[in-house]
Amino acid sequence: MSSLLVAFLFATGAGPELTVTDTVDIIEINHVYHEGTDRVRLSQVIFWEFKRYHSSFHVVDYRMIRAVGGHPRYDYKLRRWVLRWYDANNKCMRQVFSGSFRKTHTPYDPEQRDIDDWAIQHRRRLTPPR
């Protein structure tokens, strides 16, 4: 439902005037399960970028799925994945583009595990609105 609202706002130009755009290497939908069960503990969108000097992917930022209201869609014209949503915390529309998308189910939180290799203060983060 909320993704339809976002699509309507983008199409009509009605909604917030500010749209913040970012590009990442991978958009991941991750479902973390309680260990040893099939119950989902949390569902999140993780934005990853490849660090050449480390030869590995690291987290740029993340959001809970309920905050973004849906999954990325593939834009056949642009030949990229895009996730669009209204960011209520920053009062702006966001769109994040990526060449890759993956959906994962894990017993651990990959965003938290990335902190072991790449401290939070080194994360690029999604662009703040101006």
C-alpha positions as CSV (number, residue, x, y, z in Angstrom):
1,M,0.0,0.0,0.0
2,S,2.7,2.5,1.0
3,S,4.7,1.7,-2.2
4,L,1.6,2.6,-4.2
5,L,1.5,5.9,-2.4
6,V,5.1,6.6,-3.0
7,A,4.6,5.7,-6.7
8,F,1.7,8.1,-6.9
9,L,3.6,10.9,-5.2
10,F,6.5,10.5,-7.6
11,A,4.3,10.3,-10.6
12,T,2.1,13.4,-9.8
13,G,4.9,15.5,-8.2
14,A,2.6,16.0,-5.3
15,G,4.5,15.3,-2.1
16,P,7.7,16.5,-0.6
17,E,9.7,18.7,-2.9
18,L,13.0,17.2,-1.7
19,T,14.1,13.8,-3.1
20,V,17.5,12.5,-1.9
21,T,19.2,10.1,-4.3
22,D,21.9,7.6,-3.5
23,T,23.7,4.8,-5.3
24,V,25.0,1.6,-3.7
25,D,26.5,-1.6,-5.0
26,I,23.9,-4.0,-3.4
27,I,20.5,-3.6,-1.8
28,E,19.8,-6.5,0.5
29,I,16.5,-7.5,2.1
30,N,17.5,-9.5,5.2
31,H,15.3,-11.5,7.5
32,V,17.0,-12.4,10.8
33,Y,15.5,-15.4,12.6
34,H,15.5,-16.3,16.2
35,E,18.2,-19.0,16.5
36,G,16.9,-22.5,16.1
37,T,13.4,-21.3,15.1
38,D,11.5,-20.2,12.0
39,R,10.3,-17.0,13.7
40,V,11.6,-13.7,12.2
41,R,13.3,-11.5,14.7
42,L,13.8,-8.5,12.4
43,S,13.5,-7.6,8.7
44,Q,15.8,-5.0,7.3
45,V,17.1,-3.4,4.1
46,I,20.9,-3.2,4.1
47,F,22.7,-1.0,1.6
48,W,26.2,-2.3,0.7
49,E,29.2,-0.8,-1.2
50,F,32.4,-2.5,-2.3
51,K,35.6,-1.1,-0.8
52,R,38.4,-1.8,-3.3
53,Y,41.2,-1.3,-0.8
54,H,39.6,-3.9,1.5
55,S,38.4,-6.1,-1.4
56,S,35.1,-6.6,0.4
57,F,31.6,-5.2,0.8
58,H,30.7,-3.0,3.8
59,V,27.4,-1.6,5.0
60,V,26.6,2.0,4.0
61,D,23.4,2.2,6.0
62,Y,20.3,0.2,6.8
63,R,16.6,0.7,7.5
64,M,13.9,-1.5,8.9
65,I,11.6,-2.8,6.1
66,R,8.5,-1.3,7.8
67,A,10.2,2.1,7.5
68,V,10.7,1.9,3.7
69,G,7.4,0.2,3.1
70,G,8.4,-2.4,0.5
71,H,11.0,-4.0,-1.7
72,P,13.2,-2.6,-4.5
73,R,11.8,-2.8,-8.0
74,Y,13.8,-3.4,-11.1
75,D,13.7,-0.4,-13.5
76,Y,14.1,-1.9,-17.0
77,K,14.8,1.4,-18.6
78,L,17.7,2.2,-16.2
79,R,18.7,-1.4,-15.9
80,R,19.1,-1.0,-12.2
81,W,17.2,-1.8,-9.0
82,V,15.6,1.1,-7.2
83,L,14.0,1.5,-3.7
84,R,11.8,4.5,-3.2
85,W,10.2,5.6,0.0
86,Y,9.2,8.5,2.1
87,D,11.7,9.0,4.9
88,A,9.5,10.2,7.8
89,N,12.5,10.9,10.1
90,N,14.1,13.3,7.6
91,K,10.9,14.4,5.9
92,C,12.0,13.7,2.4
93,M,11.5,11.2,-0.4
94,R,14.4,8.8,-0.9
95,Q,15.5,6.7,-3.8
96,V,18.4,4.4,-3.7
97,F,19.7,2.8,-7.0
98,S,21.8,-0.4,-7.2
99,G,23.1,-2.7,-9.9
100,S,22.4,-5.7,-7.6
101,F,19.7,-7.0,-5.3
102,R,19.6,-10.0,-3.0
103,K,17.2,-11.4,-0.4
104,T,18.7,-13.3,2.5
105,H,17.5,-15.3,5.6
106,T,20.0,-15.6,8.4
107,P,20.2,-16.6,12.1
108,Y,22.5,-13.5,12.6
109,D,22.4,-9.8,11.8
110,P,24.8,-9.1,8.9
111,E,24.7,-5.4,9.6
112,Q,26.0,-6.0,13.1
113,R,28.6,-8.5,11.9
114,D,30.0,-5.9,9.5
115,I,30.8,-3.7,12.5
116,D,33.5,-6.2,13.5
117,D,35.4,-5.4,10.2
118,W,34.2,-1.9,9.5
119,A,33.5,0.5,12.4
120,I,30.2,2.5,12.3
121,Q,32.0,5.8,12.2
122,H,33.6,4.8,8.8
123,R,30.2,4.2,7.2
124,R,29.3,6.6,4.4
125,R,25.6,6.6,5.4
126,L,22.8,7.6,3.1
127,T,23.0,11.2,2.0
128,P,21.3,13.5,4.5
129,P,18.7,15.9,3.1
130,R,19.8,19.5,2.6
